Amino acid sequence: MASHLNLSPFTFFTLTTIIFSLFFSTNSTDDRTTELLSLQSRSTSGIIHLNDQSIARYITSVKTPRPYSFLIFFDAAQLRDKSELRLTELHKEFSIVASSFITNNANHSSLTKLFFCDIEFKESQLTFSQFGVNALPHIRLVSPNHGLKDSEHMDQGDYSRLAESMAEFVEAKTKLTVGTIHRPPLLSRNKIILIVVGFLIWLSYFVKKLLTGETLLHDPRVWLAGSVFVYFFSVSGAMHNIIRKMPMFLVDRNDPSKLVFFYQGSGMQLGAEGFTVGFLYTLVGLLLAFMSHGLVKVKSVKVQRVVMIFALLVCFLAVKQVVFLDNWKTGYGIHGYWPSNWNF
């Protein structure tokens, strides 16, 4: 004997309303996901641009838990020229993470669970206020169960390795896999072809000049200038300055309006004092080279003597200054002596 449920008209209407609301609610959520996928596909970087209206449509008006999460990059066009904020660089790295996530999860359900978005201050000041964002750079993760206020923001340490750090933050907070970071090549295919063609044209021209002996490599003045540069680079401590990243000068602690170019003490060498000593050494070397290779070709003995005396005087003063600076800086002295077999 079959039994039947006798439903009153009011109960039937209530159940019907609930069923229809659940049905349309599910369809509404699916529609929003479809819309987000469409917006994502139309973006070259995979980043969806949001504003106050889209925030309301996809976040605040959707009941939790939502079927998707948002990673939002907060931007401000008027602050992009401030190099200390690095907004342009960070946004580029953010787009690399977005495109890598989309590429690595193209055939996976994870693609519909996380969307990368950006929002601009002038267009969406209300949203900035609702999120409580008052300083940039700022990246915030809105999880399925989170509202605007309780969403998680990315710490400054998560920017340290740029795209890689951002990917680690996403994986730690969402349990989704970003995958390999795909960075765009430094040069496009067309640029590489243009460079190769230009190099081949230059190479043919260079080989022709090389065979006829008309290149810079055949000019002794180039080798002379190169040898002088290498000598100056060696004796001026330039390599030390590069490795240790030494400054050219310091600001005087007692008087900030003064600059310190020479630091007394053997523990540190400034760039200016290294270049000064290197210039004095190079000056002496050039004068000695001139006397031994150029002055000997002068026919006038009187001119030779005058120039030689002047050059030796300059060399003496330069070496004396180097010795004085070394003694002032390190405390070590240099003294002349007579060999014992010269004693009479």
Sine and cosine of phi, psi and omega as CSV:
sin_phi,cos_phi,sin_psi,cos_psi,sin_omega,cos_omega
0.00,0.00,0.87,-0.49,-0.06,-1.00
-0.98,0.22,0.60,-0.80,0.04,-1.00
-0.95,-0.32,0.54,-0.84,-0.03,-1.00
-0.82,-0.57,0.57,-0.82,0.07,-1.00
-1.00,0.00,0.83,-0.56,0.03,-1.00
-1.00,-0.07,0.97,-0.24,-0.03,-1.00
-0.99,-0.17,0.72,-0.69,0.07,-1.00
-0.95,0.31,0.39,-0.92,0.01,-1.00
-0.84,0.55,-0.62,0.79,-0.02,-1.00
-0.93,0.38,-0.70,0.72,0.01,-1.00
-0.89,0.45,-0.67,0.74,0.02,-1.00
-0.88,0.48,-0.67,0.75,0.00,-1.00
-0.91,0.41,-0.64,0.77,0.00,-1.00
-0.90,0.43,-0.73,0.68,0.01,-1.00
-0.89,0.45,-0.64,0.77,0.02,-1.00
-0.89,0.45,-0.65,0.76,0.01,-1.00
-0.89,0.45,-0.68,0.74,0.00,-1.00
-0.90,0.43,-0.70,0.71,-0.02,-1.00
-0.89,0.46,-0.71,0.71,0.00,-1.00
-0.91,0.41,-0.61,0.79,0.01,-1.00
-0.92,0.39,-0.64,0.77,0.05,-1.00
-0.91,0.41,-0.64,0.76,-0.01,-1.00
-0.90,0.44,-0.73,0.68,-0.02,-1.00
-0.95,0.30,-0.50,0.87,0.05,-1.00
-0.91,0.42,-0.67,0.74,0.03,-1.00
-0.90,0.43,-0.69,0.72,0.01,-1.00
-0.91,0.42,-0.59,0.81,0.01,-1.00
-0.90,0.43,-0.66,0.75,0.03,-1.00
-0.91,0.42,-0.67,0.74,0.04,-1.00
-0.89,0.45,-0.62,0.79,0.03,-1.00
-0.89,0.46,-0.65,0.76,0.01,-1.00
-0.91,0.42,-0.66,0.75,0.05,-1.00
-0.88,0.47,-0.67,0.74,0.03,-1.00
-0.89,0.45,-0.66,0.75,0.03,-1.00
-0.88,0.47,-0.68,0.73,0.00,-1.00
-0.90,0.43,-0.66,0.76,0.05,-1.00
-0.89,0.45,-0.60,0.80,0.03,-1.00
-0.92,0.40,-0.70,0.72,0.03,-1.00
-0.89,0.45,-0.62,0.79,0.01,-1.00
-0.91,0.42,-0.67,0.75,-0.03,-1.00
-0.93,0.37,-0.46,0.89,0.01,-1.00
-0.99,0.14,-0.17,0.99,0.02,-1.00
-1.00,-0.04,0.75,-0.66,-0.02,-1.00
-0.91,0.41,-0.53,0.85,-0.02,-1.00
-0.99,-0.13,-0.12,0.99,-0.05,-1.00
1.00,0.09,0.06,1.00,0.01,-1.00
-1.00,-0.07,0.77,-0.64,0.03,-1.00
-1.00,-0.04,0.79,-0.61,0.01,-1.00
-1.00,0.06,0.82,-0.57,-0.04,-1.00
-0.94,-0.33,0.31,-0.95,0.14,-0.99
-0.58,-0.81,-0.14,-0.99,-0.05,-1.00
-0.86,0.50,-0.64,0.77,-0.04,-1.00
-0.93,0.36,-0.70,0.71,-0.02,-1.00
-0.94,0.33,-0.51,0.86,0.10,-0.99
-0.88,0.47,-0.67,0.75,0.03,-1.00
-0.92,0.40,-0.63,0.78,-0.06,-1.00
-0.95,0.31,-0.66,0.75,-0.15,-0.99
-0.99,-0.16,-0.21,0.98,-0.05,-1.00
-0.83,-0.56,-0.91,0.40,-0.17,-0.99
-0.94,0.33,-0.46,0.89,-0.02,-1.00
-1.00,-0.04,-0.02,1.00,-0.01,-1.00
-0.97,-0.23,0.78,-0.63,-0.01,-1.00
-0.93,0.36,0.57,-0.82,0.07,-1.00
-1.00,0.09,0.51,-0.86,-0.02,1.00
-0.99,0.16,0.71,-0.71,0.06,-1.00
-0.98,0.20,0.38,-0.93,0.01,-1.00
-0.99,0.15,0.05,1.00,-0.07,-1.00
-0.58,-0.81,0.29,-0.96,0.08,-1.00
-0.87,-0.49,0.34,-0.94,0.04,-1.00
-0.83,-0.55,0.72,-0.70,0.22,-0.97
-0.94,-0.35,0.92,-0.38,-0.18,-0.98
-0.94,-0.35,0.78,-0.63,0.08,-1.00
-0.99,-0.15,0.88,-0.48,0.00,-1.00
-1.00,0.01,0.82,-0.57,-0.12,-0.99
-0.81,-0.58,0.32,-0.95,0.07,-1.00
-0.53,-0.85,0.91,-0.42,-0.07,-1.00
-0.87,0.49,-0.57,0.82,-0.06,-1.00
-0.97,0.26,-0.14,0.99,-0.02,-1.00
-0.94,-0.35,0.04,1.00,-0.06,-1.00
-0.93,0.36,-0.38,0.93,-0.01,-1.00
-0.99,0.14,-0.07,1.00,0.05,-1.00
-1.00,0.08,0.96,-0.27,-0.12,-0.99
-0.89,0.45,-0.49,0.87,-0.05,-1.00
-0.93,0.36,-0.38,0.93,0.02,-1.00
-0.99,0.13,-0.46,0.89,0.05,-1.00
0.85,0.52,0.57,0.82,-0.06,-1.00
-0.89,0.45,-0.68,0.73,-0.02,-1.00
-0.89,0.45,-0.70,0.71,-0.01,-1.00
-0.91,0.42,-0.70,0.72,-0.03,-1.00
-0.92,0.39,-0.61,0.79,0.04,-1.00
-0.91,0.42,-0.60,0.80,0.06,-1.00
-0.90,0.44,-0.68,0.73,0.03,-1.00
-0.92,0.40,-0.60,0.80,0.05,-1.00
-0.88,0.47,-0.67,0.75,0.02,-1.00
-0.92,0.39,-0.53,0.85,0.05,-1.00
-0.91,0.41,-0.67,0.75,0.05,-1.00
-0.89,0.45,-0.69,0.73,-0.01,-1.00
-0.88,0.48,-0.76,0.64,-0.03,-1.00
-0.91,0.41,-0.57,0.82,0.03,-1.00
-0.92,0.38,-0.67,0.74,0.03,-1.00
-0.88,0.47,-0.69,0.72,-0.01,-1.00
-0.91,0.41,-0.67,0.74,-0.01,-1.00
-0.91,0.42,-0.70,0.71,-0.06,-1.00
-0.97,0.26,-0.36,0.93,-0.04,-1.00
-0.88,-0.48,0.46,0.89,-0.07,-1.00
-0.86,0.51,-0.58,0.81,-0.04,-1.00
-0.93,-0.36,0.53,0.85,-0.05,-1.00
-0.78,-0.62,0.46,-0.89,-0.01,-1.00
-0.92,0.38,-0.29,0.96,0.01,-1.00
-0.88,0.48,-0.37,0.93,-0.06,-1.00
-0.89,0.45,-0.49,0.87,-0.01,-1.00
-1.00,-0.06,0.02,1.00,-0.07,-1.00
-0.98,-0.19,-0.21,0.98,-0.01,-1.00
-0.57,-0.82,0.75,-0.66,0.04,-1.00
-0.81,-0.59,0.72,-0.70,0.02,-1.00
-1.00,-0.06,0.78,-0.63,-0.09,-1.00
-0.69,-0.73,0.33,-0.94,0.17,-0.98
-0.73,-0.68,0.35,-0.94,-0.05,-1.00
-0.56,-0.83,0.67,-0.75,-0.11,-0.99
-0.96,-0.29,0.61,-0.79,-0.17,-0.99
-0.89,0.45,-0.76,0.65,-0.07,-1.00
-0.89,0.45,-0.55,0.83,-0.01,-1.00
-0.98,0.20,-0.45,0.90,-0.18,-0.98
-0.65,-0.76,0.84,0.55,-0.01,-1.00
-0.92,0.40,-0.52,0.85,0.03,-1.00
-0.89,0.45,-0.69,0.73,0.00,-1.00
-0.91,0.42,-0.66,0.75,0.06,-1.00
-0.84,0.54,-0.67,0.75,0.00,-1.00
-0.93,0.38,-0.64,0.77,0.00,-1.00
-0.91,0.41,-0.60,0.80,0.04,-1.00
-0.98,0.20,-0.28,0.96,-0.05,-1.00
0.97,0.25,0.49,0.87,-0.01,-1.00
-1.00,0.03,0.89,-0.46,0.01,-1.00
-0.79,-0.62,0.16,0.99,0.02,-1.00
-0.48,-0.88,0.56,-0.83,0.02,-1.00
-0.86,-0.52,0.44,-0.90,0.06,1.00
-0.97,0.25,0.44,-0.90,-0.04,-1.00
-0.48,-0.88,0.79,-0.62,0.07,-1.00
-0.77,-0.63,0.74,-0.67,-0.11,-0.99
-0.75,-0.66,0.64,-0.77,0.04,-1.00
-0.97,-0.25,0.86,-0.51,0.07,-1.00
-0.97,-0.23,0.98,-0.22,-0.03,-1.00
-0.98,0.20,0.21,-0.98,-0.03,-1.00
-0.84,0.55,-0.52,0.85,-0.05,-1.00
-0.99,-0.14,0.02,1.00,-0.09,-1.00
-0.99,-0.16,0.52,-0.85,0.20,-0.98
-1.00,-0.09,-0.32,-0.95,-0.03,-1.00
-0.96,0.28,-0.69,0.73,-0.11,-0.99
-0.95,0.31,-0.62,0.79,-0.09,-1.00
-1.00,-0.08,0.21,0.98,0.07,-1.00
-0.95,0.32,0.35,-0.94,-0.11,-0.99
-0.99,-0.10,0.69,-0.72,0.03,-1.00
-0.96,-0.28,0.42,-0.91,-0.02,-1.00
-0.99,0.11,0.77,-0.63,0.02,-1.00
-0.96,0.28,0.26,-0.96,0.00,-1.00
-0.88,0.47,-0.52,0.85,0.01,-1.00
-0.91,0.41,-0.38,0.93,0.01,-1.00
-0.98,0.21,-0.05,1.00,0.09,-1.00
-0.99,-0.14,-0.07,1.00,-0.20,-0.98
-0.87,0.50,-0.70,0.72,0.00,-1.00
-0.95,-0.32,0.44,0.90,0.14,-0.99
0.83,0.56,-0.85,-0.53,-0.13,-0.99
-0.87,0.50,-0.62,0.78,-0.02,-1.00
-0.90,0.43,-0.66,0.75,0.03,-1.00
-0.92,0.39,-0.64,0.77,0.04,-1.00
-0.89,0.46,-0.66,0.75,0.01,-1.00
-0.90,0.44,-0.64,0.77,0.03,-1.00
-0.90,0.43,-0.61,0.79,0.04,-1.00
-0.89,0.45,-0.71,0.71,0.00,-1.00
-0.88,0.48,-0.72,0.70,-0.04,-1.00
-0.92,0.40,-0.58,0.81,-0.01,-1.00
-0.95,0.31,-0.58,0.81,-0.09,-1.00
-1.00,-0.01,-0.52,0.85,-0.08,-1.00
-0.96,-0.27,-0.23,0.97,-0.07,-1.00
0.90,0.43,0.29,0.96,0.09,-1.00
-0.99,-0.13,0.39,-0.92,-0.02,-1.00
-0.98,-0.20,0.86,-0.51,0.07,-1.00
-0.97,0.23,-0.68,0.73,0.01,-1.00
1.00,-0.02,-0.27,-0.96,-0.05,-1.00
-0.91,0.41,0.69,-0.72,0.06,-1.00
-0.99,0.16,0.87,-0.50,-0.01,-1.00
-0.98,-0.20,0.97,-0.22,0.04,-1.00
-1.00,0.02,0.64,-0.77,0.02,-1.00
-0.92,0.39,0.52,-0.85,0.02,-1.00
-0.90,0.43,0.48,-0.88,0.00,-1.00
-0.89,0.46,-0.57,0.82,-0.01,-1.00
-0.83,-0.56,0.68,-0.74,0.05,-1.00
-0.96,0.27,0.19,-0.98,-0.02,-1.00
-0.88,0.48,-0.68,0.74,-0.01,-1.00
-0.91,0.41,-0.63,0.78,0.03,-1.00
-0.91,0.41,-0.64,0.77,0.02,-1.00
-0.89,0.45,-0.69,0.73,0.02,-1.00
-0.88,0.47,-0.69,0.73,0.00,-1.00
-0.89,0.45,-0.66,0.75,0.01,-1.00
-0.91,0.41,-0.68,0.73,0.00,-1.00
-0.89,0.46,-0.70,0.71,0.02,-1.00
-0.89,0.46,-0.70,0.71,0.03,-1.00
-0.88,0.47,-0.63,0.77,0.02,-1.00
-0.91,0.42,-0.65,0.76,0.00,-1.00
-0.91,0.41,-0.63,0.77,0.05,-1.00
-0.90,0.43,-0.71,0.71,0.01,-1.00
-0.90,0.43,-0.60,0.80,-0.03,-1.00
-0.90,0.43,-0.67,0.75,0.03,-1.00
-0.90,0.44,-0.64,0.77,0.04,-1.00
-0.92,0.40,-0.64,0.77,-0.01,-1.00
-0.92,0.39,-0.67,0.74,0.00,-1.00
-0.89,0.46,-0.64,0.77,0.03,-1.00
-0.88,0.47,-0.72,0.70,0.02,-1.00
-0.92,0.40,-0.58,0.82,-0.01,-1.00
-0.91,0.42,-0.66,0.75,-0.01,-1.00
-0.93,0.36,-0.51,0.86,0.01,-1.00
-1.00,-0.01,-0.04,1.00,0.04,-1.00
0.95,0.32,0.57,0.82,-0.05,-1.00
-0.91,-0.42,0.36,0.93,-0.01,-1.00
-1.00,-0.06,0.17,-0.99,0.05,-1.00
-0.90,0.43,-0.42,0.91,0.02,-1.00
-0.92,0.40,-0.32,0.95,0.02,-1.00
-1.00,-0.09,0.00,1.00,-0.02,-1.00
-1.00,-0.07,0.90,-0.43,-0.03,-1.00
-0.89,0.45,-0.43,0.90,0.00,-1.00
-0.92,0.40,-0.53,0.85,0.06,-1.00
-0.91,0.41,-0.70,0.72,0.02,-1.00
-0.91,0.41,-0.58,0.81,0.04,-1.00
-0.91,0.42,-0.73,0.68,0.02,-1.00
-0.89,0.45,-0.63,0.78,0.03,-1.00
-0.90,0.44,-0.66,0.75,0.00,-1.00
-0.92,0.39,-0.61,0.79,0.05,-1.00
-0.91,0.41,-0.64,0.77,0.02,-1.00
-0.90,0.43,-0.70,0.72,0.01,-1.00
-0.89,0.46,-0.65,0.76,0.03,-1.00
-0.90,0.44,-0.73,0.68,0.01,-1.00
-0.89,0.45,-0.66,0.75,0.01,-1.00
-0.87,0.48,-0.56,0.83,-0.04,-1.00
-0.97,0.24,-0.73,0.68,-0.13,-0.99
-1.00,0.09,-0.21,0.98,-0.02,-1.00
-1.00,-0.02,-0.07,1.00,-0.02,-1.00
0.96,0.30,0.42,0.91,-0.04,-1.00
-0.89,0.45,-0.60,0.80,0.02,-1.00
-0.91,0.43,-0.62,0.78,0.07,-1.00
-0.87,0.49,-0.68,0.73,0.00,-1.00
-0.90,0.44,-0.62,0.79,-0.01,-1.00
-0.94,0.34,-0.72,0.70,-0.05,-1.00
-0.92,0.40,-0.73,0.68,-0.03,-1.00
-1.00,0.08,-0.09,1.00,-0.03,-1.00
0.80,0.59,0.77,0.64,-0.04,-1.00
-0.98,0.20,0.64,-0.76,0.04,-1.00
-0.97,0.24,0.33,-0.95,0.03,-1.00
-0.95,0.31,-0.54,0.84,-0.03,-1.00
-0.40,-0.92,0.18,-0.98,0.04,-1.00
-0.83,-0.56,0.32,-0.95,0.09,-1.00
-1.00,-0.02,0.75,-0.66,0.00,-1.00
-0.89,0.46,0.80,-0.59,-0.03,-1.00
-0.91,0.40,-0.59,0.81,-0.03,-1.00
-0.97,0.24,-0.49,0.87,-0.02,-1.00
-0.64,-0.77,1.00,-0.09,-0.06,-1.00
-0.86,0.51,-0.28,0.96,0.01,-1.00
-0.98,0.19,-0.18,0.98,-0.02,-1.00
-0.97,-0.26,0.47,-0.88,0.03,-1.00
-0.92,-0.39,0.60,-0.80,0.01,-1.00
-0.96,-0.28,0.91,-0.41,0.00,-1.00
-0.99,-0.15,-0.39,0.92,0.01,-1.00
-0.82,-0.57,0.84,-0.55,-0.04,-1.00
-0.97,-0.24,0.84,-0.54,-0.03,-1.00
-0.99,0.13,0.85,-0.53,-0.05,-1.00
0.73,-0.69,0.65,-0.76,-0.09,-1.00
-0.99,0.17,-0.09,1.00,-0.07,-1.00
-0.98,0.22,-0.29,0.96,-0.06,-1.00
-0.50,-0.87,0.58,-0.82,0.04,-1.00
-0.77,-0.64,0.83,-0.55,0.04,-1.00
-0.99,0.17,0.35,-0.94,-0.02,-1.00
-0.90,0.43,-0.59,0.81,-0.05,-1.00
-0.91,0.42,-0.67,0.74,-0.02,-1.00
-0.94,0.33,-0.55,0.84,0.08,-1.00
-0.91,0.42,-0.68,0.73,0.02,-1.00
-0.93,0.38,-0.56,0.83,0.02,-1.00
-0.90,0.43,-0.76,0.65,0.01,-1.00
-0.91,0.42,-0.63,0.78,0.03,-1.00
-0.89,0.46,-0.61,0.79,0.05,-1.00
-0.90,0.43,-0.66,0.75,0.01,-1.00
-0.91,0.42,-0.68,0.73,0.05,-1.00
-0.88,0.48,-0.70,0.71,-0.03,-1.00
-0.91,0.42,-0.62,0.79,0.04,-1.00
-0.87,0.50,-0.71,0.70,0.02,-1.00
-0.89,0.45,-0.70,0.72,0.00,-1.00
-0.88,0.47,-0.67,0.74,-0.01,-1.00
-0.92,0.39,-0.63,0.78,0.02,-1.00
-0.91,0.41,-0.67,0.74,0.02,-1.00
-0.91,0.41,-0.63,0.78,0.03,-1.00
-0.92,0.40,-0.61,0.79,0.03,-1.00
-0.91,0.42,-0.66,0.75,-0.02,-1.00
-0.93,0.37,-0.57,0.82,-0.07,-1.00
-1.00,0.05,-0.33,0.95,-0.04,-1.00
-0.86,-0.51,-0.42,0.91,-0.04,-1.00
-0.95,-0.32,-0.69,0.73,-0.07,-1.00
-0.92,0.40,-0.49,0.87,-0.03,-1.00
-0.92,0.38,-0.28,0.96,0.00,-1.00
-1.00,0.06,-0.17,0.99,0.04,-1.00
-0.97,0.26,0.74,-0.67,-0.08,-1.00
-0.98,0.20,-0.51,0.86,-0.04,-1.00
-0.97,0.23,0.87,-0.50,0.01,-1.00
-0.93,0.38,-0.59,0.81,0.00,-1.00
-0.89,0.46,-0.70,0.71,0.03,-1.00
-0.90,0.44,-0.63,0.78,0.02,-1.00
-0.88,0.48,-0.69,0.72,-0.04,-1.00
-0.92,0.39,-0.70,0.71,-0.01,-1.00
-0.88,0.47,-0.74,0.67,-0.01,-1.00
-0.90,0.44,-0.63,0.78,-0.01,-1.00
-0.91,0.42,-0.68,0.73,0.02,-1.00
-0.89,0.45,-0.69,0.73,0.01,-1.00
-0.89,0.45,-0.70,0.71,-0.02,-1.00
-0.90,0.44,-0.67,0.75,0.01,-1.00
-0.92,0.40,-0.59,0.81,0.04,-1.00
-0.90,0.43,-0.70,0.72,0.04,-1.00
-0.89,0.46,-0.67,0.74,0.03,-1.00
-0.89,0.46,-0.66,0.75,0.01,-1.00
-0.88,0.47,-0.73,0.69,-0.01,-1.00
-0.91,0.42,-0.62,0.79,0.01,-1.00
-0.91,0.41,-0.71,0.70,0.02,-1.00
-0.91,0.42,-0.64,0.77,0.03,-1.00
-0.87,0.49,-0.67,0.75,0.01,-1.00
-0.91,0.42,-0.64,0.77,0.04,-1.00
-0.89,0.45,-0.70,0.72,0.02,-1.00
-0.89,0.46,-0.66,0.75,0.01,-1.00
-0.89,0.45,-0.71,0.70,0.02,-1.00
-0.89,0.45,-0.64,0.77,0.01,-1.00
-0.91,0.42,-0.66,0.75,0.03,-1.00
-0.92,0.39,-0.65,0.76,0.01,-1.00
-0.92,0.40,-0.58,0.81,-0.08,-1.00
-0.99,0.14,-0.69,0.73,-0.13,-0.99
-0.96,-0.29,-0.35,0.94,-0.06,-1.00
1.00,0.02,-0.13,0.99,0.02,-1.00
-0.99,0.15,0.66,-0.75,0.02,-1.00
-0.95,-0.31,0.43,-0.90,0.06,-1.00
-0.88,-0.47,0.83,-0.55,-0.07,-1.00
-0.83,-0.55,0.62,-0.78,0.08,-1.00
-0.98,0.17,0.37,-0.93,0.01,-1.00
-0.50,-0.87,0.36,-0.93,0.08,-1.00
-0.98,-0.21,0.75,-0.66,0.08,-1.00
-0.87,0.50,0.56,-0.83,-0.09,-1.00
-0.89,0.45,-0.52,0.86,-0.03,-1.00
-0.98,0.20,-0.02,1.00,0.06,-1.00
-1.00,-0.03,-0.14,0.99,-0.01,-1.00
-0.95,0.31,0.70,-0.71,-0.02,-1.00
-0.95,-0.30,0.00,0.00,0.00,0.00
